[in-house]
Amino acid sequence: MSINTFGHLFRVTTWGESHGPALGATIDGCPPGVPITPEMIQHWLDKRKPGQNKYTTQRREADEVRILSGTFEGVTTGTPIQLMIENTDQRSKDYGDIMEKFRPGHADITYYQKYGVRDYRGGGRSSARETAARVAAGGLAREAIKAVAPNVEITGYMVQMGPHQIDRSAFDWDEIENNPFWVPDSKAAGDWAAYLDGLRKSGSSVGAIIEVTAKGVPAGIGAPVYGKLDTDLAAAMMSINAVKGVEIGEGMSAAMLTGELNADEIFMGNDGQPAYSSNHAGGILGGISTGQDIVVRFAVKPTSSILTTRKTITKSGEETEIITKGRHDPCVGIRAVPVGEAMMACVLLDHMLLHRGQIGENRGIIGS
C-alpha cells in the first residue's frame, strides 16, 4: 500500500491500523513558529473519539495524542512532526467469527483481492479508526491557519440522516454543539434521536450527509487547472473511509438550475470588496476561492458491520451467511463531522501555503 500521503506543501501521511498498537500521522511542511501543544490537538480529537454516547460505537478510546517530534518549547520547528495515538480498547476476539467471511458492503473483500492478506480485526486501514490520525493533523493545521488567515472559521454539521433532512429555515449555528449529532436544528436532533435509537436496538445502521463550511477564507486561494481548490477538497473528503459522494456548493442540484438562477450576481460591498447575491458556487469559481463561505457536502454510507444476517462468501469461495458482532456505529456519519472539518483545514492550509509561495499577495485589486 503506497499512497498514504496527501497534500502538496503541507503533507500528511497517516499510518496504523484499527487493532494495532497505535496509529498516527507524520506531517511535513508545517511552517515553523506555530504554537502547538498536545492539548490544542486533543480538543479536536475529543470531538471525534468513540464511546461518548449511545449513538456511537461503545469502543472506549481516550485518543490521547502524543507529539514525538517537530516541536520545541511549544512551537513547531519546521521539521517533520510525528503524532501518535495509542489503541487501548481493541477487542480482536469480537471478529473471530468472521475471520474467513467477507462483510457485504465492506472493503475487506477488495483489500484481500488486492493484497492477499486479510486483517479481519475491525478492517485495518479501511476502518473509521484511521480517521483519528486525520483529526490530529487537522488540529495542527487549524493552528497554522491562524498565522496565515486568522479570520478563518471551519464548522461541520450533519444535514441529513437516512431520509431525514434538517429544516434549513430553522438553521441555528449555536445548536450544533448542543446535541450528539452536530445538527443545526434542535427539532431535527430530537426526531433523529428516536429514529437512530430504533435502528441501534435492531442492530442495523444508516448513512448521513455532512456539510462543512469555511468562513473567512480569502479570495484567490487555489489555482487552475489541475490545482483547483475544489479538486483537492473533493479528493480529501472522498478519501475518508465510508464516503461515497461529494458536492461543492449547489453540487448535483446545479444541474436543475437555469443560468439565471445559478449565477451569483456580483455587487460592491460596503467594505469596498466584491459581494454576491447568493453562493451557488460554494465559494469557489474556476478552482479559486471567491472570498465567500466555502461549502462542501459529503455522503457517508451506512456502517457495513450489522447484526442482520446477510449472504456472503468465504475466502475459499463457499457461499454462507454472516452476522457481524462487536461494537459498531449505528451512524458513522456522526463521528465523520470532525473528520470533515480536519480535511477542510488540511487542504485550506496546503493551498494557502501554495498561494503564498507563488503569488504572495493577490495581484488583481478590484476598484483600484
Summary of the structure (lengths in Angstrom):
residues: 368
radius of gyration: 21.3
end to end distance: 51.7
largest distance: 72.6
contacts: 1192
relative contact order: 0.17
helix: 33%
strand: 23%
